[in-house]
């Protein structure tokens, strides 16, 4: 999701926001004393928090108060909600450039499969086709999962679609019954607005072994201070469920579904998952247009996907298969 530039929160801002997580009023003087900084430093750190999707009141004589303070991620709480915590290595950071880039750098150093890096704030999060991804503070999930395969890169065709199915299973279990998939790697609400995105980056040889880093960006809430900067139709989980799941439990559910899907994919590939994916696809049997890298457009009707995850489109020249690459899919 492309958003106008927002200055990353400073470490002092994170410390202050954590102290204010109870939603009560906190005196600026008391906050300054607790953290060993000046009263002016507190005021400067909290001055622009609304750009991160937070709402704060300042009342003379009473101090500062957060309305709906963020639920902070906690590795211990995530592990406690996992069915198989032993296969994950979870790290939570307050701020990162890109969790995908950080895990890719660590992959060459032997980081184990199942390593998870979740960031409260990403200053250079990326989506497909190099688009930037930004969200508010504490009102989204932005994380990456590293997974190692014995097979090579040539056996990973359809992986992004399999990951989409895992996302759908987790979201449906969370009450989001109306969301669907858009080929190759977006999750949309029933108004065709983007709820979440997937970015997969791989390293290795064609014959194996290989390692992938799966980046997930999921909007939980979309405060006006965040959504007004975004240049495409977007949605959030709060708009499609009656009750929001607790943020740490939601992350655990997503990780568990991803791990089970990745094990299935490693053993069987994408082919057995085709029908389920097509059932989730919002453009199945609908007219679309494909925007190709050379500027051409191809119109047709979506007829499903291949065993390798390519999109099958019935055109005037017959059924054609399209691989993700630099192709963009649009509703006709």
Residue pairs with C-beta under 8 A, 6 or more apart in sequence:
1 127
1 131
1 132
1 133
1 134
1 135
1 194
1 197
1 217
1 230
1 232
1 234
2 131
2 132
2 134
2 230
2 231
2 232
3 132
3 134
3 226
3 229
3 230
3 231
4 229
6 51
6 52
6 134
6 229
7 48
7 51
8 95
8 121
8 123
9 17
9 49
9 52
9 94
9 95
9 121
9 137
10 45
11 94
11 95
12 35
12 37
12 41
12 42
12 45
13 45
13 46
13 49
14 94
14 95
14 120
15 35
16 31
16 35
16 42
16 45
16 46
17 49
17 54
17 66
17 69
17 70
17 137
18 72
19 26
19 31
19 34
19 35
20 26
20 31
20 64
20 65
20 66
20 69
21 66
21 69
21 70
21 72
22 69
23 65
23 66
23 67
23 68
23 69
24 65
25 59
25 62
25 63
25 64
25 65
26 63
26 64
26 65
27 62
27 63
28 39
28 42
28 43
28 63
28 64
29 39
30 63
31 42
31 63
31 64
32 38
32 39
32 41
32 42
35 42
46 56
46 58
46 64
49 56
49 137
50 56
50 225
51 225
52 121
52 136
52 137
52 225
52 226
53 135
53 136
53 137
53 138
53 139
53 221
53 222
53 223
53 225
53 226
54 66
54 67
54 68
54 69
54 70
54 136
54 137
54 138
54 223
55 66
55 67
55 68
55 223
56 64
56 65
56 66
56 67
57 64
57 65
57 67
58 64
58 65
59 65
69 138
70 120
70 137
70 138
70 139
71 138
71 246
71 247
71 248
72 120
72 138
73 92
73 118
73 120
73 247
73 248
73 251
74 92
74 248
75 90
75 91
75 92
77 248
77 249
78 90
78 92
78 248
78 251
78 252
78 255
79 85
79 88
79 90
79 252
80 252
81 248
81 249
81 252
81 253
82 88
82 252
82 255
82 256
83 256
84 256
84 259
87 113
87 114
87 259
88 114
88 115
88 116
88 255
88 259
89 111
89 112
89 114
89 115
89 116
90 116
90 118
91 115
91 116
91 117
91 118
92 118
92 119
92 120
93 117
93 118
93 119
93 120
94 119
94 120
94 121
95 119
95 120
95 121
95 122
95 123
96 102
96 117
96 119
96 121
96 122
96 123
97 122
97 123
97 124
98 122
98 124
98 125
98 126
98 215
99 117
99 118
99 119
99 122
99 125
99 142
99 143
99 144
99 215
100 126
100 144
100 199
100 201
100 213
100 215
101 124
101 126
102 117
102 144
103 111
103 115
103 117
103 144
103 146
103 213
104 201
104 203
104 213
106 115
106 146
107 146
107 203
107 211
107 213
108 203
111 146
112 146
112 148
113 146
113 147
113 148
113 211
114 145
114 146
114 147
114 259
115 145
115 146
116 143
116 144
116 145
116 146
116 255
117 143
117 144
118 141
118 142
118 143
118 144
118 251
119 142
119 143
120 137
120 138
121 137
122 133
122 134
122 135
122 142
124 132
125 132
125 133
125 134
125 135
125 142
125 215
125 217
126 132
126 133
126 199
126 215
127 133
127 197
127 199
127 217
128 184
128 185
128 197
128 198
128 199
128 324
129 326
129 328
133 142
133 197
133 217
134 226
134 229
135 142
135 217
135 219
135 226
136 221
136 222
136 223
136 225
136 226
138 247
139 219
139 220
139 221
139 222
139 223
139 226
139 236
140 217
140 218
140 219
140 220
140 221
141 216
141 217
141 218
141 220
141 247
141 250
141 251
141 254
142 215
142 216
142 217
142 218
143 215
143 216
143 251
144 213
144 214
144 215
144 216
145 213
145 214
145 216
145 255
145 258
146 211
146 212
146 213
146 214
147 211
147 212
147 213
147 214
147 262
148 209
148 210
148 211
149 155
149 156
149 204
149 208
149 209
149 210
149 211
149 212
149 266
150 208
150 209
150 266
151 208
151 209
151 210
151 266
152 204
152 205
152 206
152 207
152 208
152 209
152 210
153 202
153 204
153 205
153 206
153 210
154 206
154 207
155 208
155 210
155 269
156 202
156 210
156 212
157 269
157 270
157 308
157 309
158 265
158 269
158 270
158 271
158 273
158 305
158 307
158 308
158 309
159 200
159 212
159 265
159 270
159 309
160 184
160 185
160 198
160 200
160 309
160 324
161 181
161 183
161 184
161 185
161 270
161 273
161 277
161 305
161 309
162 261
162 262
162 264
162 265
162 270
162 273
162 277
163 185
163 198
163 200
163 214
163 258
163 261
164 181
164 184
164 185
164 187
164 198
164 277
164 280
165 181
165 261
165 273
165 276
165 277
165 280
166 254
166 257
166 258
166 260
166 261
166 262
167 187
167 196
167 198
167 216
167 218
167 254
167 257
167 258
168 179
168 180
168 181
168 187
168 280
169 257
169 261
170 250
170 253
170 254
170 256
170 257
171 179
171 187
171 195
171 196
171 237
172 179
173 253
173 257
174 237
174 241
174 245
174 250
174 253
175 241
175 242
175 243
175 245
176 195
176 237
176 240
176 241
178 189
178 190
178 240
179 187
179 188
179 189
179 190
179 195
179 240
180 187
180 188
180 190
180 280
180 281
180 282
181 187
181 188
181 277
181 280
181 281
181 282
182 188
182 192
182 281
182 282
182 283
182 329
183 281
183 283
183 302
183 305
183 311
183 324
183 329
184 309
184 311
184 324
184 329
185 197
185 198
185 199
185 200
185 324
186 194
186 196
186 197
186 198
187 194
187 195
187 196
187 197
187 198
187 218
188 194
188 195
188 235
188 282
189 195
189 235
189 239
189 240
190 240
191 233
191 235
192 233
192 282
192 331
193 233
193 234
193 235
194 232
194 233
194 234
194 235
195 218
195 219
195 234
195 235
195 236
195 237
195 240
196 216
196 217
196 218
196 219
197 216
197 217
198 214
198 215
198 216
199 214
199 215
199 217
200 212
200 213
200 214
200 215
201 212
201 213
201 215
202 210
202 211
202 212
202 213
203 210
203 211
203 212
204 210
204 211
214 258
216 254
218 237
218 254
219 234
219 235
219 236
219 237
220 236
220 237
220 238
220 244
220 247
220 250
221 236
221 237
221 238
221 244
222 234
222 235
222 236
222 238
222 239
227 234
237 244
237 245
238 244
245 253
264 272
264 273
265 273
269 307
270 277
270 307
270 308
270 309
271 307
274 304
274 305
274 306
274 307
277 305
278 284
278 304
278 305
281 302
281 305
283 302
283 329
283 331
284 302
284 304
285 301
285 302
285 303
286 301
286 302
286 331
286 332
287 299
287 300
287 301
287 331
287 332
288 299
288 300
288 301
288 302
288 313
288 329
288 330
288 331
288 332
289 297
289 298
289 299
289 300
289 329
289 330
289 331
289 332
290 297
290 298
290 299
290 300
290 311
290 313
290 322
290 327
290 328
290 329
290 330
291 297
291 327
291 328
291 329
291 330
292 298
292 326
292 327
293 325
293 326
293 327
298 313
298 315
298 320
298 322
299 315
299 316
299 332
300 313
300 314
300 315
300 316
300 320
301 313
301 314
302 311
302 312
302 313
302 314
303 312
303 313
303 314
303 319
304 312
305 311
305 312
306 312
306 321
308 323
309 323
309 324
310 321
310 322
310 323
311 321
311 322
311 329
312 319
312 320
312 321
313 319
313 320
313 321
313 322
